[in-house]
Amino acid sequence: MKEYFRISAGKYVPGKSFDVVRPASLNHPKNHAVMFIMHDHITEAAAFTQCEECLIFWPESIAVPEEIEARHAVYRCSWPHTRYCSFYAENAITYYPPVEDFELVNGAFIAKTAKIGNHCSILPGAYIGGEAELGDNCYVGAGTKLVGEVHIGSNVIIRENSVIGADGLSTDRNEKGHALTMPQFGGVVIEDDVQIGALTVIARGAIDNTLIRRGCRIDNSTFISHNVTIGEDTFIVGESIMFGSSSTGDQVFISGNSTIRNGKHIGSKALVGMGSVVVSDVAAGAIVKGNPAK
């Protein structure tokens, strides 16, 4: 079990004697984790019965089931996400990529612990971090940065000056309006046969991984935010934005300069017209366009 920190749950809920050592989400609950749940996701609270000894920030207006109360430290508060972000700030918890020992190979900076497959082409000025893992026959363009935990399959092309594994904006405000930024603990997974255009940024997940599935094509100057999942053989044309926790099914086509709102899903084989702003889920096979997209 990977530990990111070690904080006593009793600091927040008196009488609880266990420690929490990592973050976790409702989608992937884990033991000894810090978690939160918002009012509009309370129907998913059964996820907390799949893990033990967690610190959970819980909406104070909603009763806590006895089973969850017994197995966890439940901290009731008015706005759980804000309190969750405060947890990291008040405990001085960060998760920045470390300064690493590296080797200079053909002008590229490659950390000594990085795992590079066979027959990869890594051009000058690229940086490959120590938690990066590349499969075979990959191309990494000049100036590209692979930061943090990045898992890349085989036959992947990443064009020039892209950044894979940058932090997303998981930020809230405290009662005074000051920023509370949650460290980003997730990674990026890019499956086989993906192509990523130049100047593209793919943020690592806030807790779980950002996921680009097999066969995708992502054009130049695209932004893929934290926790996004892109289905197989999806095409995303240049200067489009997919905000946090948005997702697609398979074989979706997103035309250029489109914006997908956080948390929204685009069904398989749907088409999003050029310049569209998607603010609600899109059904499989649908064609939508405009602002808001319809």
HELIX and SHEET records of a PDB file:
HELIX    1   1 ALA A    9  LYS A   11  5                                   3    
HELIX    2   2 HIS A   39  GLN A   50  5                                  12    
HELIX    3   3 GLU A   66  ARG A   71  1                                   6    
HELIX    4   4 PRO A   80  GLU A   90  1                                  11    
SHEET    1   A 2 ILE A   7  SER A   8  0                                        
SHEET    2   A 2 ASP A  19  VAL A  20 -1                                        
SHEET    1   B 4 ARG A  22  PRO A  23  0                                        
SHEET    2   B 4 ALA A  33  PHE A  36  1                                        
SHEET    3   B 4 LEU A  55  PRO A  59  1                                        
SHEET    4   B 4 ALA A  73  CYS A  77  1                                        
SHEET    1   C10 PHE A 102  VAL A 105  0                                        
SHEET    2   C10 ALA A 108  ALA A 111 -1                                        
SHEET    3   C10 TYR A 127  ILE A 128  1                                        
SHEET    4   C10 LYS A 145  LEU A 146  1                                        
SHEET    5   C10 VAL A 163  ALA A 166  1                                        
SHEET    6   C10 VAL A 201  ALA A 203  1                                        
SHEET    7   C10 PHE A 223  ILE A 224  1                                        
SHEET    8   C10 ILE A 241  MET A 242  1                                        
SHEET    9   C10 THR A 259  ILE A 260  1                                        
SHEET   10   C10 VAL A 277  VAL A 278  1                                        
SHEET    1   D 9 SER A 121  ILE A 122  0                                        
SHEET    2   D 9 TYR A 139  VAL A 140  1                                        
SHEET    3   D 9 ILE A 157  ILE A 158  1                                        
SHEET    4   D 9 GLN A 195  ILE A 196  1                                        
SHEET    5   D 9 ARG A 217  ILE A 218  1                                        
SHEET    6   D 9 PHE A 235  ILE A 236  1                                        
SHEET    7   D 9 PHE A 253  ILE A 254  1                                        
SHEET    8   D 9 LEU A 271  VAL A 272  1                                        
SHEET    9   D 9 ILE A 287  VAL A 288  1                                        
SHEET    1   E 5 GLU A 133  LEU A 134  0                                        
SHEET    2   E 5 VAL A 150  ILE A 152  1                                        
SHEET    3   E 5 VAL A 188  ILE A 190  1                                        
SHEET    4   E 5 THR A 210  ILE A 212  1                                        
SHEET    5   E 5 THR A 229  ILE A 230  1                                        
SHEET    1   F 2 THR A 171  ARG A 173  0                                        
SHEET    2   F 2 ALA A 179  THR A 181 -1                                        
SHEET    1   G 2 SER A 247  THR A 248  0                                        
SHEET    2   G 2 HIS A 265  ILE A 266  1                                        
END                                                                             
